[in-house]
Amino acid sequence: MRQAVPTWVAVVVIVVVLVIVAIGYWVASSKSRVVQPPETFQPGKTAQFVPQQQPPAPQGR
């Protein structure tokens, strides 16, 4: 029986998968961090978000 997958091939595949997952997670987290602050700073969107968040509070009382 010949080795179907050499050890170094398995190691390389594992490392590549880990790197891709890490880059994907980092890009997703950095995008969410970069995209959220501009939305909160835009007066048009904050004006829309604030009225939507306020009504539930009086109803809670």
Distance bins in CASP14 RR format, pairs under 12 A and 6 or more apart:
PFRMAT RR
TARGET T0000
AUTHOR 0000-0000-0000
RMODE 2
METHOD distances of the structure
MODEL  1
3 9 0 0 0 0 1 0 0 0 0 0 0
3 10 0 0 0 0 0 1 0 0 0 0 0
4 10 0 0 0 0 0 1 0 0 0 0 0
5 11 0 0 0 0 0 1 0 0 0 0 0
5 12 0 0 0 0 0 1 0 0 0 0 0
5 13 0 0 0 0 1 0 0 0 0 0 0
5 14 0 0 0 0 0 1 0 0 0 0 0
6 12 0 0 0 0 1 0 0 0 0 0 0
6 13 0 0 0 0 0 1 0 0 0 0 0
7 13 0 0 0 0 0 1 0 0 0 0 0
7 14 0 0 0 0 0 1 0 0 0 0 0
8 14 0 0 0 0 0 1 0 0 0 0 0
8 15 0 0 0 0 0 1 0 0 0 0 0
9 15 0 0 0 0 0 1 0 0 0 0 0
9 16 0 0 0 0 0 1 0 0 0 0 0
10 16 0 0 0 0 0 1 0 0 0 0 0
10 17 0 0 0 0 0 1 0 0 0 0 0
11 17 0 0 0 0 0 1 0 0 0 0 0
11 18 0 0 0 0 0 1 0 0 0 0 0
12 18 0 0 0 0 0 1 0 0 0 0 0
12 19 0 0 0 0 0 1 0 0 0 0 0
13 19 0 0 0 0 0 1 0 0 0 0 0
13 20 0 0 0 0 0 1 0 0 0 0 0
14 20 0 0 0 0 0 1 0 0 0 0 0
14 21 0 0 0 0 0 1 0 0 0 0 0
15 21 0 0 0 0 0 1 0 0 0 0 0
15 22 0 0 0 0 0 1 0 0 0 0 0
16 22 0 0 0 0 0 1 0 0 0 0 0
16 23 0 0 0 0 0 1 0 0 0 0 0
17 23 0 0 0 0 0 1 0 0 0 0 0
17 24 0 0 0 0 0 1 0 0 0 0 0
18 24 0 0 0 0 0 1 0 0 0 0 0
18 25 0 0 0 0 0 1 0 0 0 0 0
19 25 0 0 0 0 0 1 0 0 0 0 0
19 26 0 0 0 0 0 1 0 0 0 0 0
20 26 0 0 0 0 0 1 0 0 0 0 0
20 27 0 0 0 0 0 1 0 0 0 0 0
21 27 0 0 0 0 0 1 0 0 0 0 0
21 28 0 0 0 0 0 1 0 0 0 0 0
22 28 0 0 0 0 0 1 0 0 0 0 0
22 29 0 0 0 0 0 1 0 0 0 0 0
23 29 0 0 0 0 0 1 0 0 0 0 0
23 30 0 0 0 0 0 1 0 0 0 0 0
24 30 0 0 0 0 1 0 0 0 0 0 0
24 31 0 0 0 0 1 0 0 0 0 0 0
24 32 0 0 0 0 0 1 0 0 0 0 0
25 31 0 0 0 0 0 1 0 0 0 0 0
25 32 0 0 0 0 0 1 0 0 0 0 0
26 32 0 0 0 0 0 1 0 0 0 0 0
26 33 0 0 0 0 0 1 0 0 0 0 0
26 34 0 0 0 0 0 1 0 0 0 0 0
27 33 0 0 0 0 0 1 0 0 0 0 0
27 34 0 0 0 0 0 1 0 0 0 0 0
27 35 0 0 0 0 0 1 0 0 0 0 0
28 34 0 0 0 0 0 1 0 0 0 0 0
28 35 0 0 0 0 0 1 0 0 0 0 0
29 35 0 0 0 0 0 1 0 0 0 0 0
29 36 0 0 0 0 0 1 0 0 0 0 0
30 36 0 0 0 0 0 1 0 0 0 0 0
31 37 0 0 0 0 0 1 0 0 0 0 0
31 38 0 0 0 0 0 1 0 0 0 0 0
32 38 0 0 0 0 0 1 0 0 0 0 0
32 39 0 0 0 0 0 1 0 0 0 0 0
33 39 0 0 0 0 0 1 0 0 0 0 0
33 40 0 0 0 0 0 1 0 0 0 0 0
35 41 0 0 0 0 0 1 0 0 0 0 0
35 42 0 0 0 0 0 1 0 0 0 0 0
35 45 0 0 0 0 0 1 0 0 0 0 0
36 42 0 0 0 0 0 1 0 0 0 0 0
36 45 0 0 0 0 0 1 0 0 0 0 0
36 49 0 0 0 0 0 1 0 0 0 0 0
37 45 0 0 0 0 0 1 0 0 0 0 0
37 46 0 0 0 0 0 1 0 0 0 0 0
38 44 0 0 0 0 0 1 0 0 0 0 0
38 45 0 0 0 0 1 0 0 0 0 0 0
38 46 0 0 0 0 0 1 0 0 0 0 0
39 45 1 0 1 0 0 0 0 0 0 0 0
39 46 0 0 0 0 1 0 0 0 0 0 0
39 47 0 0 0 0 0 1 0 0 0 0 0
39 48 0 0 0 0 1 0 0 0 0 0 0
39 49 0 0 0 0 1 0 0 0 0 0 0
40 46 1 0 0 1 0 0 0 0 0 0 0
40 47 0 0 0 0 0 1 0 0 0 0 0
40 48 0 0 0 0 0 1 0 0 0 0 0
40 49 1 0 0 1 0 0 0 0 0 0 0
40 50 0 0 0 0 0 1 0 0 0 0 0
40 53 0 0 0 0 0 1 0 0 0 0 0
41 49 0 0 0 0 0 1 0 0 0 0 0
42 48 0 0 0 0 1 0 0 0 0 0 0
42 49 0 0 0 0 1 0 0 0 0 0 0
43 49 0 0 0 0 0 1 0 0 0 0 0
43 50 0 0 0 0 0 1 0 0 0 0 0
44 50 0 0 0 0 1 0 0 0 0 0 0
44 51 0 0 0 0 0 1 0 0 0 0 0
45 51 0 0 0 0 0 1 0 0 0 0 0
45 52 0 0 0 0 0 1 0 0 0 0 0
46 52 0 0 0 0 0 1 0 0 0 0 0
46 53 0 0 0 0 0 1 0 0 0 0 0
47 53 0 0 0 0 0 1 0 0 0 0 0
47 54 0 0 0 0 0 1 0 0 0 0 0
48 54 0 0 0 0 0 1 0 0 0 0 0
50 57 0 0 0 0 0 1 0 0 0 0 0
51 57 0 0 0 0 0 1 0 0 0 0 0
51 58 0 0 0 0 0 1 0 0 0 0 0
53 59 0 0 0 0 0 1 0 0 0 0 0
54 60 0 0 0 0 0 1 0 0 0 0 0
55 61 0 0 0 0 0 1 0 0 0 0 0
END
